[in-house]
């Protein structure tokens, strides 16, 4: 008899925890959204036509470094221009 209320409570807790986790994952923070925008911009600027096929390892590493530097600079600019 006591197992039924306990099972109902466990089910309700599981459902509410799942709903809470979905709410948390739906809205990325402003910083994550800005980083995604900067990454997309870097990918467009430093894109390769062949998707890296036949590209030398040094060239590939230089492109990756340039993309990372662009994202870092973009994030710094956005942080400096952010109000507050």
ZAGUKOL-735663 format. One record per residue: x, y, z of N, C-alpha, C in turn; residue number from 0; chain. Coordinates in steps of 0.1 Angstrom, whole numbers, plus 5000, padded with zeros to 4 digits. Example, Ala and Ser with C-alpha at 12.3 -4.5 7.8 and 13.67 -1.06 7.14 Angstrom:
- n_X/n_Y/n_Z/ca_X/ca_Y/ca_Z/c_X/c_Y/c_Z/i/ch
- 5132/4943/5078/5123/4955/5078/5132/4967/5078/0/A
- 5128/4978/5071/5137/4989/5071/5129/5000/5079/1/A
***
This chain:
- n_X/n_Y/n_Z/ca_X/ca_Y/ca_Z/c_X/c_Y/c_Z/i/ch
- 5008/4988/5000/5000/5000/5000/5009/5013/5000/0/A
- 5020/5012/5007/5028/5024/5008/5037/5025/4995/1/A
- 5038/5015/4987/5046/5015/4975/5040/5024/4964/2/A
- 5027/5024/4964/5020/5032/4954/5023/5047/4955/3/A
- 5021/5053/4967/5025/5068/4968/5040/5070/4966/4/A
- 5048/5061/4970/5062/5063/4968/5066/5062/4953/5/A
- 5059/5053/4945/5061/5052/4931/5056/5065/4924/6/A
- 5045/5070/4928/5039/5082/4922/5048/5094/4925/7/A
- 5054/5095/4937/5063/5106/4940/5076/5105/4932/8/A
- 5081/5093/4930/5093/5091/4922/5091/5094/4908/9/A
- 5079/5090/4902/5076/5094/4888/5074/5109/4887/10/A
- 5068/5115/4896/5066/5130/4895/5080/5137/4896/11/A
- 5088/5132/4904/5102/5138/4906/5110/5136/4893/12/A
- 5109/5125/4887/5116/5122/4875/5111/5131/4863/13/A
- 5098/5132/4862/5092/5140/4852/5096/5155/4853/14/A
- 5095/5160/4866/5099/5174/4868/5114/5177/4866/15/A
- 5122/5167/4869/5137/5169/4867/5140/5169/4852/16/A
- 5133/5160/4845/5135/5160/4830/5130/5173/4824/17/A
- 5119/5178/4828/5114/5191/4823/5123/5202/4826/18/A
- 5129/5202/4838/5138/5213/4842/5151/5212/4834/19/A
- 5156/5200/4831/5168/5198/4823/5165/5203/4809/20/A
- 5153/5201/4804/5150/5206/4790/5150/5221/4790/21/A
- 5145/5227/4800/5144/5242/4801/5158/5248/4801/22/A
- 5167/5241/4809/5181/5246/4810/5188/5245/4796/23/A
- 5186/5234/4789/5193/5232/4776/5187/5240/4764/24/A
- 5175/5245/4766/5169/5252/4754/5175/5266/4752/25/A
- 5177/5273/4763/5182/5287/4761/5197/5287/4764/26/A
- 5205/5289/4754/5219/5291/4756/5222/5304/4762/27/A
- 5232/5306/4770/5235/5319/4775/5239/5328/4764/28/A
- 5239/5341/4767/5243/5351/4758/5257/5349/4753/29/A
- 5266/5345/4762/5280/5343/4759/5281/5332/4749/30/A
- 5274/5321/4751/5275/5309/4742/5269/5313/4728/31/A
- 5259/5321/4728/5253/5325/4715/5263/5334/4708/32/A
- 5269/5343/4715/5279/5352/4709/5291/5344/4703/33/A
- 5295/5334/4711/5306/5326/4707/5303/5318/4694/34/A
- 5290/5313/4693/5286/5306/4681/5286/5315/4669/35/A
- 5281/5328/4671/5281/5337/4661/5296/5340/4656/36/A
- 5305/5342/4665/5319/5345/4662/5325/5333/4654/37/A
- 5322/5321/4659/5327/5309/4652/5322/5308/4638/38/A
- 5309/5311/4636/5303/5310/4623/5310/5321/4614/39/A
- 5312/5332/4619/5319/5343/4611/5333/5339/4608/40/A
- 5340/5333/4617/5354/5328/4614/5354/5317/4604/41/A
- 5344/5308/4604/5343/5298/4594/5341/5303/4580/42/A
- 5333/5314/4580/5330/5320/4567/5342/5327/4561/43/A
- 5349/5334/4570/5361/5341/4566/5372/5332/4562/44/A
- 5375/5322/4570/5386/5313/4567/5381/5299/4562/45/A
- 5372/5300/4552/5367/5287/4547/5376/5282/4536/46/A
- 5375/5269/4534/5383/5263/4523/5374/5257/4513/47/A
- 5377/5258/4501/5368/5253/4490/5367/5238/4490/48/A
- 5378/5231/4493/5379/5216/4492/5376/5209/4505/49/A
- 5372/5216/4515/5369/5211/4529/5381/5204/4534/50/A
- 5393/5209/4530/5405/5203/4536/5411/5191/4529/51/A
- 5404/5187/4519/5409/5175/4512/5422/5178/4504/52/A
- 5432/5171/4507/5445/5173/4500/5453/5185/4506/53/A
- 5448/5191/4517/5454/5202/4523/5466/5197/4532/54/A
- 5477/5204/4531/5488/5201/4540/5485/5203/4555/55/A
- 5492/5195/4563/5489/5196/4577/5493/5210/4583/56/A
- 5503/5216/4578/5507/5229/4582/5496/5240/4579/57/A
- 5491/5239/4566/5481/5248/4562/5468/5246/4570/58/A
- 5465/5234/4573/5453/5231/4581/5454/5237/4595/59/A
- 5466/5235/4601/5468/5241/4614/5468/5256/4614/60/A
- 5473/5262/4604/5473/5277/4603/5459/5282/4602/61/A
- 5450/5275/4594/5436/5279/4593/5429/5278/4606/62/A
- 5432/5267/4613/5425/5264/4626/5430/5275/4636/63/A
- 5443/5278/4636/5448/5289/4645/5442/5302/4642/64/A
- 5440/5305/4629/5434/5318/4625/5420/5319/4629/65/A
- 5412/5308/4628/5398/5308/4632/5397/5310/4647/66/A
- 5406/5303/4655/5406/5305/4670/5409/5319/4674/67/A
- 5419/5325/4667/5423/5339/4670/5412/5348/4667/68/A
- 5405/5346/4656/5394/5354/4652/5382/5353/4662/69/A
- 5379/5341/4667/5369/5340/4677/5373/5347/4690/70/A
- 5385/5345/4694/5390/5351/4706/5389/5367/4705/71/A
- 5394/5372/4694/5393/5387/4692/5379/5392/4691/72/A
- 5370/5384/4684/5356/5388/4683/5349/5388/4697/73/A
- 5352/5378/4705/5347/5378/4719/5352/5389/4727/74/A
- 5365/5392/4726/5370/5404/4733/5364/5417/4729/75/A
- 5361/5419/4716/5355/5431/4711/5341/5432/4717/76/A
- 5334/5421/4717/5320/5421/4721/5319/5424/4736/77/A
- 5329/5418/4744/5329/5420/4758/5333/5435/4761/78/A
- 5342/5441/4753/5345/5455/4756/5334/5464/4752/79/A
- 5326/5461/4742/5315/5470/4738/5302/5467/4746/80/A
- 5302/5456/4754/5290/5453/4761/5287/5464/4772/81/A
- 5275/5468/4774/5272/5477/4784/5273/5471/4798/82/A
- 5278/5479/4807/5279/5474/4821/5291/5468/4824/83/A
***
